Amino acid sequence: MAGGDGLFRKNIAAMHGYVPGEQPRDRQYVKLNTNENPYPPSPAVGEVVNAFDWAWLNRYPDPLADDARDAAAGVMGVERDWILTGNGSDDILTIVTRAFVGEGDDLAYFEPSYSLYPVLADIQGANHRVVVLTGDFEMPDDTPAQIEGSRLLFIARPNAPTGNSFPLARVDELCAAFGGVVVIDEAYADFGDDSCVELVKRHDNVVVSRTVSKGYSLAGVRFGWACAPPHLIAGLMAVKDSYNVNALTQAVAVAALADQTHFQANVDRITATRGRVAAALAGGGFEVLASAANFLFVKPPIAADQFMAELREAGVLVRHFGGVRTRDYVRITIGTDAEMDVLLALPCVRRCD
Ligand SMILES: Cc1ncc(COP(=O)(O)O)c(C=O)c1O
């Protein structure tokens, strides 16, 4: 809790901030805990960074990041005025929440899903409308009734940490039925079979958010974007910080998004490894959920915390979430083939064969 002897707003004093996955510095780990891409970004990114004229850092960057907007627009198949860029897609989620949700308003999200959504609700002093996913982590049939009257709905598709992708037709129906704004968080869509970008064109209340953190191997550079109808983008522009995407990031984003060949090759490698690891773990007695993301959500045959501890001892980090629905599972990011072979060879994985 923030505390602060009455200085903070009540909702801030009472809230817990977002807890990011560990970025340890104490030793070398096989790091499969924060859904980063294990492969380097496009060599074009290296060229841009090496050629970047540091003397220009005395100037503010383009406040609208128009070159980067154009690059993102090209990826989405829309015009520039359908795009807002951000300091990672977390910045997009924050801007959207600030724009549409006031104190005492209702903000809806699913459980389990990305644990930033409740934090954003808390910061606004909003009410949480939590829709609990079904036993197989799907949207319940009465979702429209459960979220009615909310100002904003977050849908992570593919969902995190479960990895499944809600049926597109169900999401489409939900957008049509809902009176508020729907944010479809597509942080992991690069690894799935489809995207909701068409829904943005079909409905006037839909925002799709994307990132270069996963598919483009650029978690460190912090670049994401929103794709939405121009009337929403224009309003969101007024809410963002003036210079929310720094100059180096703008240049890097343009280079990375232009190299679709490198991007696709990396995504294909990761999805192939995902299939191989999923089959190996399922064969070893793990329950493995179908994944459209760059991670697997699995229930080990032994207690999840014991499994985690054994992995850590062996120098492999994965992520565990408390909570009734998630505590029996661990989330394993797909690393390189060599990293995944280290995982698959560990005694606590092999003895389950
Ligand atoms: C569902 C989901 N959305 C958004 C993000 C944030 O991504 P970014 O690095 O673009 O801020 C993450 C990060 O892990 C995520 O899991």
The ligand as an SDF file (V2000), in Angstrom:
LIG
                    3D

 16 16  0  0  0  0  0  0  0  0999 V2000
   -1.5910   -8.5880  -21.6750 C   0  0  0  0  0  0  0  0  0  0  0  0
   -0.4860   -7.5910  -21.7050 C   0  0  0  0  0  0  0  0  0  0  0  0
   -0.7390   -6.3590  -22.1690 N   0  0  0  0  0  0  0  0  0  0  0  0
    0.2150   -5.4090  -22.2040 C   0  0  0  0  0  0  0  0  0  0  0  0
    1.4890   -5.6700  -21.7720 C   0  0  0  0  0  0  0  0  0  0  0  0
    2.4840   -4.5430  -21.7550 C   0  0  0  0  0  0  0  0  0  0  0  0
    3.3060   -4.5470  -22.8120 O   0  0  0  0  0  0  0  0  0  0  0  0
    4.2810   -3.3130  -23.0990 P   0  0  0  0  0  0  0  0  0  0  0  0
    5.6500   -3.8430  -22.9310 O   0  0  0  0  0  0  0  0  0  0  0  0
    3.9630   -2.9280  -24.5080 O   0  0  0  0  0  0  0  0  0  0  0  0
    3.9540   -2.2020  -22.1460 O   0  0  0  0  0  0  0  0  0  0  0  0
    1.8180   -6.9300  -21.2820 C   0  0  0  0  0  0  0  0  0  0  0  0
    3.1800   -7.1980  -20.7990 C   0  0  0  0  0  0  0  0  0  0  0  0
    3.5850   -8.2300  -20.4200 O   0  0  0  0  0  0  0  0  0  0  0  0
    0.8060   -7.9170  -21.2420 C   0  0  0  0  0  0  0  0  0  0  0  0
    1.0520   -9.1190  -20.7390 O   0  0  0  0  0  0  0  0  0  0  0  0
  1  2  1  0
  2  3  1  0
  2 15  2  0
  3  4  2  0
  4  5  1  0
  5  6  1  0
  5 12  2  0
  6  7  1  0
  7  8  1  0
  8  9  2  0
  8 10  1  0
  8 11  1  0
 12 13  1  0
 12 15  1  0
 13 14  2  0
 15 16  1  0
M  END
$$$$
